[in-house]
């Protein structure tokens, strides 16, 4: 409720609704879009875990209203693992399985940025793959191309912050350009062994609740800059 109050205050005082309230899920447009969505989404599985279903629905509705699509997906996946139960879910939320799952997700991401799913995405959404991904296909293609051209980057990494230099040159952006995938950023900058250690740290806790929380964050990491969102990390 504190978060809802802050959300209401922020958009009540500073929201710009001169052109009316806009909301389009497929095009990721909302007059209330912002990082609140990540935090509301994180609360959803924990509300379900405590059987406070009204609060879960409220948090999910506010996550949708503040519209970060990956956050909504992450919340629903987190709820699925809560409903799956600790006995069965713990086997999947183990660090060996999740390391493999993240590597598979990166392969799928590589296929996406190289156009494998272009036709399917256009047929389903009526948008180009790059437009549907809010420019991610073009932006992340440069990183995958660099990893393929110089495979040693995959092992050792290129160094902290270097992904900004790569995107700056490859897409001709004047300002620092965020990659919109912290998972890919960690792989490029620090290498696959660092990324595996990072994932191991996320899922080593004996608490199933903590593992579910990190699962929600993990899904967000795949397509957003979650590690730089101080509001969410706090």
Beta strands, then each sheet from edge to edge (+ up, - down):
strand 1: 23-24
strand 2: 29-30
sheet 1: 1+ 2-
end
